């Protein structure tokens, strides 16, 4: 069962080490790696709709057995290893704390336990409990906790598991890349999490041509998402991304077009970004992120053509009157139906 992602979200945060891997720092130092950065991030990304409150227990909980005895590895199930860790955490916390009164439980392991995140990422979430190992790289390493908490809110992994394209979304959402420069959630995820009002989402489900003015996902107001229904399983999503506090690495501001598949499993490509400049290598210079999709946005004068030419999205221009917080709105024309491209005015082709 997923946890709520709006209103007051209460988290209890504990710190764990092992008899053969004792903590090298204090719980307070480990805590400051994530707080107040994580609550601040959720507050800004949600336009103030998520208020994250963490209660820390500033003592190391020493596990009863050596680290290897728990069989922790990437991809393992909750039982037996994480189940055993959870039972020891519950026992250590004792009757003085009712964990059921919290929406989230954060288990922060001493960062010297397990392999570095650059070699193997072990952090994982089961239910409402996020287990955080090691340290991520980049300017906002705290986002591994935001990523894992977002699983508790119901969001899937957007990076590809083995056998799937590794980064079908790239740096456009922390559910694909939660390292390197900070990045905001896609508009689709903000809608799923309850951060967008109904009037901030435009839906296209029938044939015809419609125009919209979209404002950047970083802004609090305005239209954020246009979702074009293709069939019962697939939709095309349209949003605007610009450089902002949560998107400082955006190097090609414009209209981002993606597809979302209903029922597509986590890690199997439930969301995929369409690249306006395939094979360009991207424009983002960060060394530790996948850069190919960093210039995937469509600019005024460009047109995206969807599967079977049944959907087309043309970026008409930038409208200063449609923007919020100093940003400009992007005007788009959406055509849906058989041979949609042929239904656009000549200037739109």
SENUTOR-692289 format. One record per residue (C-alpha): residue in one letter; z, y, x. Coordinates in steps of 0.5 Angstrom, whole numbers, plus 500, padded with zeros to 3 digits. Example, Ala and Ser with C-alpha at 12.3 -4.5 7.8 and 13.67 -1.06 7.14 Angstrom:
A516491525S514498527
REM end
This chain:
X500500500X498507503X503512504X502519501X498524505X500531501X507534500X513533504X512527508X518524511X518520518X523517522X522516529X525511534X524510541X524503544X524500551X525493554X530490559X524489564X521495563X527500562X525508560X524512566X525519562X529521556X527520548X527528548X521528553X518522549X519526543X516532545X509529547X508529540X512534536X511539534X504538535X503532530X506536524X502542526X496539526X497536519X499542517X493546519X488540518X490540510X491547509X498547508X498541503X501536508X508538510X510533516X518532517X520528523X527525524X528523531X534518533X535520540X537514543X533508547X533502543X533496548X529490546X533483547X527480551X522482556X516485554X511479555X516475550X513479544X506477546X503484544X496485545X490489542X488486536X494481535X497481528X504483525X507477526X510474530X511480536X511486532X515483526X520481532X520488534X521491527X527487526X531489532X529496530X532495523X538492526X539498531X538503526X544500522X546501515X547509517X540510515X536508509X529507512X526506505X527513504X522515509X514515508X513513515X516510521X514512528X516507534X515510540X515505546X517508553X510510556X511505562X511499558X504496557X497498560X495505561X491507555X485508559X485501560X487498554X489501547X495498544X497503539X497500532X499501525X502496520X503499513X507505514X510503521X506506527X507503534X505508540X504505547X502509553X499515553X492518551X488522556X485529555X488536552X491533546X494526547X499527542X493525537X494518538X500518533X496523528X490517528X495512527X499516521X492517518X492509518X498509514X495514509X489510508X484512513X479507517X477506524X471510525X469507532X466501532X469494533X466489538X459488535X458494532X456501535X462504539X462511536X458512530X461518528X463521535X468527536X467529529X473526527X480523530X479516527X473515532X475519538X483521538X482523545X479529549X479536546X482536539X478535533X478536526X478531520X471530516X471533510X470526506X477524509X480531507X478529500X480522500X487525503X488530497X487536501X481539498X481541490X476539485X472545486X471544493X467538493X460538490X457532487X449530486X448524483X441525479X434527481X433534482X434540487X440544488X443549492X450550495X453554500X458550504X464553509X466550515X472545514X476549518X477554513X482554507X477556502X470555499X466549498X467544503X463537502X457536498X456528497X450525494X450519491X445514493X447508489X454504488X455503495X452509499X453516499X450522504X455527505X454534508X459539511X459545516X463544523X464550527X468552533X475553531X482552533X482544531X475544533X474548540X469543543X464544537X458546542X452547536X455550530X451547524X451542518X453535519X450530515X453523515X453517510X459513508X459506505X464504500X467497502X465497509X471495513X474499518X471498525X464496522X461503521X464506514X462513516X456514520X453521523X446522523X443525529X439532529X437531536X437524538X437522545X439529547X445527551X449532547X452539549X459537550X461537557X468533556X467527561X472523557X468523550X462520547X457526548X451524544X453526537X456533539X449536538X448532531X448538527X442541523X441548524X437553519X430551518X431544520X431538514X434532514X430526511X434520508X433513507X426512504X425519503X429519497X434524499X433531503X437536506X434543508X439548512X436554509X440559513X447563514X450567508X455572510X458573503X460565503X464565509X472565509X477567515X471570519X466564518X460564515X457560510X451555510X446555505X443548504X438545499X439538497X433534493X435527490X430522487X423518489X419522495X425528495X421531501X415532497X419535491X422541496X418548496X413548502X418552506X423547506X419541509
REM end
